[in-house]
Amino acid sequence: MTEIAETWFDRRLDEALWRAWLTMELDEGFRAEIIEAVEDSGRIDVWPVGRYVHAKTANRLRDAMGGFLDGGGYAVYSCMNVIHGRRVWFPDGVLALEDDPEQATDDGIGIKAASVELIVEVVSPGRESVERDRVRKCRAYARAGIPVYVLIDDHDHHGTVTVLTAPSPAEATYAAEHRVPYGTDAVIPEGPAKGFVISEAITGPPRSAT
């Protein structure tokens, strides 16, 4: 198959995935995402929403960051689709303007990735979940130019917080990475949440060895 034919075929598959996602009817408690394009292992990922500990961590971060941002015109959202082309993500936390109707997609199905200042993912257990958040979503968010990507990861040794900045869309990587263990403060270095501290009060204490 020629390169031109492959490109055409990939575009058709991307469109088919998008149409399939739009028409999906999921049982309550499940979510679906198209993380990457077809040529980058794109598919529809479906899995349950976060477990109790996962949700507690995400809520603690949302509440603390919301207080930090109070009065600054920005908010932290959860349960919101982020749309980039024919990609759709459902992160644990999204930082964007508090009141800007222009940041919504034309169909109202989610927020445009270009309007997002920061994304947070709390890593779920399981090999596929870990690979999705650490690898596939990292590539996808870098490609979209998301300025700051925060990973709160119970499953990395005794727990780590990683703050990724300086996205390179062409290379699908972040040029800057700051990774600290639970119990050590991680500070957001730029953007509307600059100076916000992700501490043990959010992550909980270091996890016991398993």
C-alpha positions as CSV (number, residue, x, y, z in Angstrom):
1,M,0.0,0.0,0.0
2,T,1.4,3.4,-1.0
3,E,1.9,6.2,1.5
4,I,-0.9,8.2,0.0
5,A,-3.3,5.2,0.2
6,E,-2.2,4.6,3.8
7,T,-2.9,8.2,4.7
8,W,-6.4,8.1,3.1
9,F,-7.1,4.8,4.8
10,D,-6.0,6.1,8.2
11,R,-8.3,9.2,7.8
12,R,-11.2,6.9,7.0
13,L,-10.5,4.8,10.0
14,D,-10.2,7.9,12.2
15,E,-13.6,9.1,10.9
16,A,-15.1,5.7,11.5
17,L,-13.8,5.6,15.1
18,W,-15.2,9.1,15.7
19,R,-18.6,8.2,14.4
20,A,-18.6,5.0,16.5
21,W,-17.7,7.0,19.6
22,L,-20.5,9.5,19.0
23,T,-23.1,6.8,18.9
24,M,-21.9,4.7,21.8
25,E,-24.3,4.1,24.7
26,L,-22.4,3.1,27.8
27,D,-23.7,1.8,31.0
28,E,-23.4,4.2,33.9
29,G,-20.0,4.1,35.5
30,F,-18.1,3.6,32.2
31,R,-16.2,6.1,30.0
32,A,-14.8,5.9,26.5
33,E,-11.9,7.7,24.9
34,I,-10.1,7.9,21.5
35,I,-6.6,8.7,22.8
36,E,-4.6,8.7,19.6
37,A,-5.0,8.6,15.8
38,V,-5.2,5.2,14.1
39,E,-1.6,5.4,12.9
40,D,-0.6,5.8,16.5
41,S,-2.4,2.8,17.9
42,G,-5.7,4.6,17.9
43,R,-8.8,2.8,19.2
44,I,-11.7,3.3,21.5
45,D,-10.8,2.6,25.1
46,V,-13.6,1.8,27.5
47,W,-13.2,1.2,31.2
48,P,-14.9,1.8,34.5
49,V,-14.6,5.2,36.2
50,G,-12.1,5.5,39.0
51,R,-12.2,3.5,42.2
52,Y,-12.8,5.0,45.6
53,V,-9.1,5.9,46.3
54,H,-8.7,7.2,42.8
55,A,-11.7,9.4,43.1
56,K,-10.7,10.7,46.5
57,T,-7.3,11.8,45.2
58,A,-8.8,13.5,42.1
59,N,-11.3,15.3,44.3
60,R,-8.8,16.5,46.8
61,L,-6.6,17.9,44.0
62,R,-9.7,19.6,42.3
63,D,-10.8,21.2,45.6
64,A,-7.4,22.3,46.6
65,M,-6.5,23.7,43.2
66,G,-9.9,25.4,42.9
67,G,-9.2,27.2,46.2
68,F,-5.8,28.2,44.9
69,L,-7.3,29.6,41.7
70,D,-10.3,31.4,43.4
71,G,-11.0,34.7,41.9
72,G,-8.4,34.3,39.1
73,G,-10.8,33.5,36.3
74,Y,-9.8,29.8,36.0
75,A,-11.4,26.6,37.3
76,V,-10.7,22.9,37.5
77,Y,-13.2,20.7,35.8
78,S,-13.9,17.0,36.1
79,C,-16.3,14.7,34.0
80,M,-15.6,16.7,30.9
81,N,-14.6,15.6,27.4
82,V,-11.5,17.3,25.9
83,I,-11.6,17.3,22.1
84,H,-8.6,17.5,19.7
85,G,-9.5,16.8,16.1
86,R,-11.0,13.3,16.1
87,R,-9.5,12.5,19.5
88,V,-11.5,12.7,22.8
89,W,-10.1,12.4,26.3
90,F,-11.8,12.2,29.7
91,P,-9.2,13.3,32.2
92,D,-9.5,13.3,36.0
93,G,-8.9,17.1,36.0
94,V,-8.9,19.9,33.4
95,L,-7.8,23.5,34.1
96,A,-9.3,26.1,31.8
97,L,-11.1,29.5,32.0
98,E,-14.0,29.6,34.3
99,D,-16.4,31.4,31.9
100,D,-15.6,31.4,28.2
101,P,-18.2,30.0,25.9
102,E,-15.7,30.1,23.0
103,Q,-13.7,27.2,24.6
104,A,-16.6,24.8,24.0
105,T,-16.7,22.7,20.8
106,D,-19.3,23.8,18.3
107,D,-21.5,20.8,19.1
108,G,-21.1,21.4,22.8
109,I,-19.7,17.9,23.4
110,G,-16.6,19.0,25.2
111,I,-13.9,21.6,25.6
112,K,-11.3,22.3,22.9
113,A,-7.9,21.1,23.7
114,A,-6.4,24.4,22.7
115,S,-8.2,26.0,25.6
116,V,-6.8,23.7,28.2
117,E,-4.0,24.9,30.4
118,L,-3.3,21.7,32.4
119,I,-4.5,18.1,32.6
120,V,-4.3,15.8,35.6
121,E,-4.5,12.0,35.5
122,V,-4.6,9.8,38.6
123,V,-3.2,6.5,37.4
124,S,-5.5,3.4,37.8
125,P,-4.2,-0.1,38.6
126,G,-3.5,-2.6,35.9
127,R,-1.0,-2.9,33.1
128,E,-3.2,-1.3,30.5
129,S,-4.2,1.6,32.7
130,V,-0.7,2.3,33.6
131,E,0.5,2.2,30.0
132,R,-2.4,4.4,28.9
133,D,-1.7,7.2,31.3
134,R,2.1,7.1,31.4
135,V,2.7,6.5,27.7
136,R,-0.2,6.9,25.3
137,K,-1.9,9.9,27.0
138,C,1.5,11.5,27.5
139,R,2.1,11.3,23.7
140,A,-1.4,12.5,22.9
141,Y,-1.3,15.5,25.3
142,A,2.1,16.5,24.0
143,R,0.8,16.3,20.4
144,A,-2.1,18.6,21.3
145,G,0.3,21.1,23.0
146,I,-1.3,20.8,26.5
147,P,1.1,23.0,28.5
148,V,1.2,21.0,31.7
149,Y,0.5,17.3,32.3
150,V,0.3,16.1,35.9
151,L,0.5,12.3,36.7
152,I,-0.4,11.2,40.2
153,D,0.8,7.6,40.2
154,D,0.1,5.2,43.2
155,H,1.8,2.4,41.1
156,D,5.2,3.9,40.6
157,H,7.3,2.5,43.4
158,H,5.7,4.0,46.6
159,G,3.9,6.6,44.7
160,T,5.1,9.5,42.6
161,V,3.9,12.8,41.2
162,T,5.2,13.8,37.8
163,V,4.8,17.3,36.3
164,L,5.5,17.4,32.5
165,T,5.9,20.7,30.7
166,A,7.3,22.2,27.5
167,P,5.3,20.0,25.0
168,S,6.8,19.3,21.6
169,P,3.8,18.4,19.3
170,A,5.9,17.3,16.4
171,E,7.8,14.8,18.6
172,A,4.9,13.9,20.8
173,T,7.0,14.4,24.0
174,Y,7.4,16.8,26.9
175,A,10.9,18.4,27.1
176,A,10.7,19.0,30.9
177,E,9.9,16.5,33.5
178,H,9.9,16.8,37.3
179,R,9.1,13.6,39.2
180,V,9.0,13.4,43.0
181,P,8.0,10.6,45.5
182,Y,4.9,10.9,47.6
183,G,5.7,13.0,50.7
184,T,7.7,15.5,48.6
185,D,6.0,18.6,47.4
186,A,5.5,18.9,43.6
187,V,5.1,22.5,42.4
188,I,3.3,23.6,39.2
189,P,6.0,25.7,37.5
190,E,3.9,27.7,35.0
191,G,0.4,28.7,33.8
192,P,-2.6,29.8,35.8
193,A,-1.8,27.3,38.6
194,K,1.9,28.4,38.9
195,G,3.0,27.9,42.4
196,F,0.3,25.4,43.4
197,V,1.7,22.6,45.5
198,I,0.7,18.9,45.2
199,S,1.5,17.7,48.6
200,E,0.9,14.6,50.8
201,A,-2.4,16.2,51.7
202,I,-3.5,15.4,48.1
203,T,-1.7,12.2,47.3
204,G,-1.8,10.6,50.7
205,P,1.3,9.1,52.3
206,P,3.9,6.9,50.5
207,R,2.4,3.6,49.6
208,S,3.6,0.4,51.4
209,A,5.7,-2.0,49.4
210,T,3.8,-4.8,47.7
